[in-house]
């Protein structure tokens, strides 16, 4: 198979390459897709878990959980830049706590909603505003257990690693 893209003839599935048109999406499908992509971008911050995704033509509505320990970081790194982006792009939107009752108990979640004529452009602007702001988490590496390392052995005193699987060290 060559690296060049052939614009004439048939593809491997028998479709006429020249007659190919991208599928048309309904405004609802377009809004649903944009809402899911926005939810993924928010969850990628590690500060919010999206629990409800709703969309309609020209609008996105998300509901999420933010751990109490993460609220300050969420407001600083996601809410503030998002509201600024909404204001700069003249997007109608809001981010707030939503209180409700579930199973007789008071609960709350964070609502992230916006509406715009060009929904994709608005979502991209908003998501880009917090993507660079989100805190980065550092991963610590730990060595894995392998052959020749004590695993679950008990020493003479009844605790810790024993000599099982140990190799003599010569100096």
Backbone bond lengths (Angstrom), bond angles and torsions (degrees), N, CA, C in turn:
res aa  C-N    CA-C-N  psi(-1)  N-CA   C-N-CA  omega(-1)  CA-C   N-CA-C  phi
1 X - - - 1.446 - - 1.521 107.83 -
2 X 1.320 118.03 131.82 1.462 121.00 -177.74 1.522 110.55 -82.49
3 X 1.342 115.30 162.84 1.458 121.15 179.06 1.526 112.19 -81.22
4 X 1.355 117.38 -12.67 1.458 120.81 -179.06 1.520 110.16 -78.93
5 X 1.328 115.90 143.98 1.457 121.27 177.30 1.519 107.98 -88.51
6 X 1.308 115.92 121.86 1.459 121.72 -178.07 1.525 109.45 -90.86
7 X 1.322 116.70 120.99 1.467 120.12 -179.63 1.521 112.31 -96.91
8 X 1.307 117.72 2.86 1.464 122.18 177.41 1.516 109.15 -118.39
9 X 1.319 115.73 149.91 1.456 120.12 174.33 1.507 112.85 92.99
10 X 1.321 115.03 -153.76 1.461 122.72 -174.91 1.525 110.01 -114.12
11 X 1.332 115.66 148.89 1.460 119.07 173.29 1.521 108.63 -86.26
12 X 1.348 116.66 -177.11 1.465 120.79 -177.10 1.519 112.84 -63.19
13 X 1.333 117.97 -22.99 1.465 121.91 179.72 1.525 112.75 -90.15
14 X 1.338 117.05 -0.59 1.453 120.04 179.15 1.513 114.29 89.00
15 X 1.332 118.44 8.01 1.464 121.19 177.54 1.522 109.41 -80.78
16 X 1.323 116.10 142.77 1.456 121.26 173.76 1.526 107.39 -72.61
17 X 1.332 116.37 114.19 1.462 121.59 -175.00 1.526 111.32 -61.69
18 X 1.313 117.52 -39.99 1.463 120.76 -178.83 1.516 113.49 -66.86
19 X 1.332 117.50 -23.95 1.466 121.17 -177.11 1.528 112.47 -97.01
20 X 1.314 117.47 5.61 1.465 119.92 -176.64 1.524 110.67 -71.39
21 X 1.324 115.78 130.59 1.465 122.70 173.79 1.515 107.94 -125.08
22 X 1.307 115.72 139.76 1.460 119.55 175.49 1.522 108.70 -63.83
23 X 1.313 117.70 145.28 1.462 119.19 -179.21 1.533 110.55 -66.77
24 X 1.321 114.84 144.11 1.454 120.08 175.86 1.521 108.50 -80.26
25 X 1.315 115.93 133.87 1.460 120.74 176.07 1.520 108.54 -101.69
26 X 1.297 115.48 140.85 1.461 118.56 173.73 1.528 108.00 -70.16
27 X 1.312 116.85 162.46 1.466 119.33 178.54 1.531 110.48 -62.53
28 X 1.332 117.59 -31.28 1.462 120.42 177.84 1.530 110.86 -69.58
29 X 1.343 117.55 -44.94 1.465 121.08 177.71 1.522 110.82 -60.68
30 X 1.318 116.02 -40.77 1.457 122.17 178.99 1.532 110.19 -62.21
31 X 1.334 116.28 -45.06 1.467 121.16 179.35 1.524 110.50 -66.03
32 X 1.340 117.78 -42.40 1.473 121.31 178.40 1.522 110.81 -59.80
33 X 1.321 116.23 -45.84 1.469 120.53 179.80 1.536 110.84 -62.19
34 X 1.327 116.49 -44.83 1.471 120.50 179.59 1.527 110.64 -62.89
35 X 1.328 117.61 -40.21 1.467 121.57 179.07 1.525 110.73 -63.87
36 X 1.329 117.49 -42.76 1.477 120.63 179.13 1.518 111.38 -64.69
37 X 1.320 117.23 -40.69 1.464 120.50 178.76 1.534 110.97 -66.65
38 X 1.326 116.85 -37.71 1.469 120.57 176.87 1.525 110.06 -65.78
39 X 1.333 116.99 -42.41 1.474 121.20 177.72 1.524 110.41 -60.89
40 X 1.324 117.58 -42.41 1.470 121.04 178.76 1.526 110.97 -62.33
41 X 1.325 116.80 -41.71 1.469 120.48 179.55 1.525 110.95 -64.88
42 X 1.327 116.87 -40.73 1.472 120.14 177.82 1.524 110.65 -64.55
43 X 1.319 117.54 -45.45 1.462 120.13 -179.86 1.523 112.09 -65.32
44 X 1.335 117.21 -28.80 1.465 120.78 178.95 1.528 112.31 -64.63
45 X 1.333 117.40 -17.59 1.465 119.78 177.23 1.520 111.18 -70.97
46 X 1.335 116.55 -21.65 1.462 120.76 -176.73 1.519 112.96 77.74
47 X 1.325 117.61 7.54 1.460 121.50 -176.42 1.520 113.57 -105.57
48 X 1.335 117.84 -15.94 1.457 121.52 -176.25 1.522 109.68 -142.32
49 X 1.325 115.20 145.60 1.456 122.22 173.29 1.533 106.57 -113.09
50 X 1.312 117.10 117.62 1.460 121.13 -179.00 1.527 108.67 -80.28
51 X 1.337 116.03 127.23 1.467 120.58 -177.54 1.524 112.43 -112.10
52 X 1.334 117.22 -13.62 1.463 120.21 179.39 1.516 108.98 -147.93
53 X 1.320 115.47 130.34 1.466 121.82 178.15 1.519 107.49 -123.50
54 X 1.330 116.25 120.89 1.469 121.31 176.43 1.520 108.12 -132.26
55 X 1.319 114.62 147.62 1.457 119.05 179.72 1.517 109.52 -150.82
56 X 1.288 114.62 155.81 1.457 122.59 174.24 1.506 107.10 -143.92
57 X 1.297 119.01 170.40 1.463 120.05 179.41 1.527 111.32 -52.66
58 X 1.326 115.18 116.63 1.457 120.82 177.75 1.513 116.33 80.53
59 X 1.345 118.22 7.50 1.469 118.48 -178.93 1.526 112.23 -146.91
60 X 1.335 113.97 151.90 1.459 123.11 179.34 1.519 108.05 -130.56
61 X 1.333 116.29 136.52 1.462 121.46 177.12 1.532 107.69 -135.74
62 X 1.322 116.15 120.78 1.464 122.12 -179.41 1.519 109.46 -123.53
63 X 1.323 116.19 145.69 1.458 122.03 175.04 1.515 106.98 -126.67
64 X 1.333 116.35 132.02 1.459 119.44 -176.82 1.506 113.23 -142.93
65 X 1.335 113.51 167.68 1.464 122.06 176.83 1.518 109.23 -107.48
66 X 1.316 114.91 133.78 1.458 121.74 174.26 1.523 106.38 -121.87
67 X 1.334 116.44 125.18 1.466 119.26 177.74 1.520 109.06 -63.04
68 X 1.323 114.91 143.89 1.470 120.76 -177.51 1.539 111.27 -52.21
69 X 1.331 117.33 -39.33 1.468 121.14 179.79 1.533 112.28 -66.58
70 X 1.343 117.55 -20.17 1.464 121.28 -176.79 1.526 113.62 -100.03
71 X 1.334 118.21 -2.58 1.465 119.42 -174.05 1.519 113.27 -60.79
72 X 1.318 117.52 -43.29 1.468 119.71 -179.69 1.530 110.53 -62.81
73 X 1.322 117.06 -45.19 1.470 120.66 179.04 1.519 110.70 -65.27
74 X 1.336 117.66 -38.12 1.462 121.54 178.84 1.529 110.72 -62.21
75 X 1.323 116.59 -45.96 1.467 120.07 179.61 1.529 110.07 -64.27
76 X 1.324 116.73 -44.19 1.459 120.66 -176.62 1.527 112.65 -69.87
77 X 1.331 116.89 -44.61 1.465 120.81 -171.16 1.521 115.02 -96.10
78 X 1.331 118.04 -17.48 1.470 120.25 -178.75 1.530 111.45 -120.10
79 X 1.328 117.27 -53.87 1.465 120.49 -174.45 1.527 111.33 -64.16
80 X 1.323 118.16 -54.25 1.469 120.68 -176.81 1.526 112.70 -57.36
81 X 1.352 119.02 -52.17 1.468 117.52 179.97 1.536 113.21 -65.00
82 X 1.329 117.18 -33.14 1.466 120.15 179.33 1.521 111.33 -66.75
83 X 1.340 117.18 -44.43 1.464 120.60 178.91 1.529 110.91 -63.61
84 X 1.324 115.77 -38.70 1.470 119.55 177.76 1.531 110.24 -64.09
85 X 1.340 116.57 -42.35 1.467 120.19 178.58 1.524 111.10 -64.59
86 X 1.329 116.86 -39.80 1.468 120.44 177.78 1.521 110.62 -61.70
87 X 1.331 116.13 -41.64 1.463 120.68 -179.58 1.528 110.73 -67.25
88 X 1.341 116.78 -43.99 1.467 121.09 -178.61 1.524 111.75 -64.90
89 X 1.305 117.42 -36.52 1.461 121.72 -177.36 1.525 112.84 -93.36
90 X 1.306 117.23 3.93 1.457 122.79 -177.94 1.528 111.75 54.24
91 X 1.322 113.77 46.28 1.460 121.92 176.76 1.515 106.93 -94.85
92 X 1.312 117.05 135.49 1.458 121.47 177.25 1.522 107.04 -83.90
93 X 1.328 117.01 112.39 1.454 118.94 -177.76 1.502 112.79 -160.34
94 X 1.316 114.82 168.46 1.463 120.82 175.63 1.526 109.40 -155.35
95 X 1.317 113.48 155.88 1.463 121.99 175.64 1.520 105.45 -133.10
96 X 1.329 117.18 125.11 1.458 119.38 -175.90 1.527 110.26 -158.19
97 X 1.331 114.43 170.43 1.459 120.19 171.70 1.521 107.58 -85.00
98 X 1.321 116.02 135.70 1.459 121.59 177.66 1.525 107.70 -115.16
99 X 1.325 116.08 122.44 1.461 121.30 179.59 1.519 109.79 -98.24
100 X 1.332 116.81 141.73 1.460 121.79 179.17 1.523 108.68 -156.62
101 X 1.319 116.07 169.96 1.465 121.58 178.11 1.512 108.27 -111.46
102 X 1.309 115.66 135.80 1.458 121.74 176.84 1.521 107.77 -139.47
103 X 1.318 115.78 124.87 1.470 121.84 -177.65 1.526 111.70 54.13
104 X 1.330 116.01 40.03 1.459 121.24 177.04 1.517 114.98 76.86
105 X 1.328 117.47 5.06 1.476 120.22 -179.04 1.518 110.26 -117.82
106 X 1.331 114.93 143.58 1.461 120.54 177.26 1.528 108.60 -75.49
107 X 1.313 116.27 130.76 1.469 123.02 178.67 1.519 108.12 -132.19
108 X 1.324 116.02 165.41 1.451 119.43 171.08 1.519 109.44 -147.07
109 X 1.309 114.77 156.15 1.453 122.49 175.69 1.516 108.17 -142.28
110 X 1.298 116.32 169.18 1.456 121.40 178.31 1.522 108.93 -95.69
111 X 1.325 116.32 124.28 1.461 122.63 176.52 1.520 108.68 -94.66
112 X 1.320 115.46 135.72 1.464 122.86 177.63 1.522 105.43 -130.51
113 X 1.334 117.36 104.72 1.468 121.68 -174.68 1.514 110.87 -130.72
114 X 1.336 115.36 144.63 1.456 119.79 173.24 1.519 109.79 -156.57
115 X 1.323 114.84 156.23 1.455 122.34 178.28 1.523 108.22 -138.14
116 X 1.332 114.82 143.16 1.459 120.01 -179.93 1.521 109.29 -160.82
117 X 1.318 115.66 156.81 1.469 119.50 176.34 1.517 109.73 -67.77
118 X 1.325 117.26 -44.43 1.471 121.27 175.78 1.521 107.17 -102.97
119 X 1.319 115.23 87.59 1.464 121.59 -172.71 1.528 112.15 -61.94
120 X 1.328 116.71 -42.57 1.467 119.47 -178.17 1.517 111.10 -63.88
121 X 1.330 117.71 -44.88 1.468 120.65 179.32 1.526 110.47 -61.82
122 X 1.334 116.65 -42.10 1.464 120.13 178.92 1.525 110.75 -63.45
123 X 1.337 116.84 -45.14 1.474 120.60 179.66 1.520 110.80 -61.99
124 X 1.331 117.54 -42.60 1.467 120.58 179.03 1.518 111.37 -62.13
125 X 1.317 117.23 -44.36 1.467 121.19 179.87 1.529 110.47 -62.32
126 X 1.331 116.06 -45.85 1.466 120.40 -178.89 1.532 110.57 -64.30
127 X 1.328 116.56 -48.41 1.475 120.18 -178.01 1.525 111.55 -64.53
128 X 1.327 117.45 -38.64 1.470 119.96 177.50 1.517 111.36 -65.70
129 X 1.331 117.43 -28.98 1.464 120.06 -178.61 1.519 112.06 -65.61
130 X 1.324 117.66 -35.28 1.462 118.31 -179.07 1.523 113.31 -101.88
131 X 1.319 118.59 -13.19 1.467 120.40 -178.48 1.525 111.51 -59.93
132 X 1.322 117.10 -40.51 1.463 120.15 -179.30 1.527 111.65 -81.89
133 X 1.330 117.72 -14.45 1.464 122.35 -177.76 1.525 113.04 -90.55
134 X 1.319 116.88 -23.77 1.463 120.40 -172.45 1.521 110.56 -62.62
135 X 1.328 116.52 139.18 1.457 119.50 -179.94 1.517 110.96 -63.87
136 X 1.298 115.92 145.98 1.466 121.54 178.38 1.519 107.96 -98.52
137 X 1.314 116.00 137.65 1.447 120.96 179.43 1.511 109.36 -101.36
138 X 1.318 116.27 136.60 1.447 121.03 -179.13 1.516 109.44 -95.35
139 X 1.319 115.56 136.23 1.452 121.26 -179.93 1.515 108.59 -99.94
140 X 1.319 115.74 131.71 1.458 120.83 177.92 1.514 108.55 -99.91
141 X 1.323 116.46 130.21 1.453 120.29 179.55 1.522 109.55 -87.82
142 X 1.311 115.37 144.04 1.455 121.91 176.20 1.517 108.24 -128.91
143 X 1.340 117.95 136.56 1.468 119.15 179.18 1.529 110.29 -67.05
144 X 1.322 115.11 143.12 1.450 120.62 178.31 1.523 110.17 -86.94
145 X 1.317 115.88 151.86 1.456 120.90 175.09 1.519 108.26 -72.27
146 X 1.300 116.96 139.96 1.461 120.73 179.08 1.507 110.66 -140.91
147 X 1.322 116.72 -175.04 1.467 120.46 179.68 1.531 110.61 -58.79
148 X 1.317 115.28 139.24 1.460 120.09 177.55 1.513 113.81 88.00
149 X 1.326 119.32 -5.21 1.459 120.40 176.86 1.516 108.02 -101.67
150 X 1.326 117.04 140.24 1.461 119.38 -178.82 1.530 110.46 -62.52
151 X 1.321 115.96 133.26 1.455 120.51 179.51 1.510 108.94 -134.31
152 X 1.299 115.79 105.01 1.452 119.60 176.21 1.516 114.37 72.85
153 X 1.322 117.96 14.65 1.461 120.18 179.64 1.521 109.89 -80.13
154 X 1.297 115.61 152.65 1.451 120.89 178.69 1.523 108.28 -113.34
155 X 1.333 115.32 131.36 1.461 120.38 -179.73 1.515 111.65 -81.02
156 X 1.350 115.30 -176.00 1.463 121.86 -176.62 1.523 111.61 -60.92
157 X 1.325 118.98 -33.04 1.454 122.18 -178.16 1.525 113.15 -82.51
158 X 1.322 118.65 2.51 1.442 121.49 178.22 1.517 114.64 89.77
159 X 1.345 117.38 -1.09 1.452 118.96 176.50 1.517 110.26 -140.99
160 X 1.301 114.66 167.22 1.460 120.19 176.40 1.509 112.35 75.40
161 X 1.327 114.58 -171.72 1.458 121.11 -176.96 1.522 110.53 -81.78
162 X 1.290 114.39 136.31 1.461 120.44 177.05 1.504 110.76 -97.07
163 X 1.327 117.56 -166.22 1.445 122.51 -177.34 1.518 112.84 -89.30
164 X 1.308 118.51 -5.92 1.443 121.81 -178.37 1.535 108.97 -58.05
165 X 1.312 116.84 123.17 1.454 121.57 179.45 1.514 113.63 81.74
166 X 1.352 118.27 0.11 1.452 120.70 -178.14 1.518 109.71 -80.87
167 X 1.307 115.98 147.92 1.460 121.54 176.72 1.517 108.38 -110.04
168 X 1.319 115.16 144.43 1.476 119.82 179.72 1.524 109.04 -67.65
169 X 1.328 114.93 141.91 1.455 120.93 178.32 1.511 107.49 -108.42
170 X 1.326 116.66 126.18 1.463 121.20 -179.23 1.515 109.00 -110.65
171 X 1.252 116.63 137.13 1.447 120.45 -176.46 1.437 116.28 -107.05
